[in-house]
Amino acid sequence: MILFTVSRLEKLKSKLLAGSRLTCQEVRTLLTSIGFQMTRQRGSHEQWVKNGRTFTLAAHSKDAPHYILDALRPLIEKRHEET
């Protein structure tokens, strides 16, 4: 019997790619994992930057809005294909 250990990060990526809902904290974890850094925050809006590309996380509630997940999904898919 072979046992595989799946990291928490891989579980989050799979959850996102499967279309499941994520919390804003989980989105922050994924953004950090692909190299984004939070540069500023104004109210509930956070600006994350990587190589000149800006990603705005609107953290109005615990769960991330669907449009944030829709914007994050291609970034994770691209990164997932590179590895």
N, C-alpha and C positions, 0 to 999 in steps of 0.2 A: 504494500500500500504506500502510495506517495502522497505526502501532505504538502500543500502549498500555502505559504503565508502571504496574504494579500495586505499590502500596507493600507493605512487609513486613507492616504492620498489617492491610491488606485481605486478604492471604494468610492470616494467622492467623484472622481472622474467618470467612473462607470455609472454612477447615479445620475450625473448631469447628462451624459451621452444617451442614457436610457429615457430621458425626458422627465425624470422625477424632479420634484421641487427641492430647492436648497435653501438653507438659511443664509442670511447675509454673512454670518461668521464663516460658513463653509465657502462662500464665494471669495471672501478675503483670503482664506487658506489656499484656494486654487490660484488666485491672482499672484500671491507671494511665491507659490511653487513654480510658476512659469516666468518669474523674473520681474514682475511689476512691483513698484514701490509706491506707497501712498505719499503723495507730496503735499496735499493740503486737504482740509475739510472745512466746509461751511454749512452749518446746520446738519442736516442728514445726508448731504451729498459729499462724497469722498472722491478725490481725483487721484487716480493711479496712473503712473507713467512708466513706460519701458521703451527705450530707444526712440524717444520723440512721439510715441503713440500714446494717446490718452484714453483711459477708460474711466467713466464716471459710474460710481456705484451709488444709487439712490436707496439708502437704507432707511426707509420710512417706517418699516415694521420689522419683525423678526424674520419673516420669510422674504426672500428676494423676489422682486416682481418678475413676471414672465419675460418682459422685454430685456431685462438684465441677463437672464439665463440664455435668451436667444442670441444676445451679443457675445456672451462668453463662450458658448458652445463651439463656434468656429475656431476660436483661439486655442481651446483645449484639443480639438480634433487635429489642428495643424501640428501642435506640439506632440500629440499622441502618434501621429504618422512619422515624425522625425525620429522617434525613439524606437 
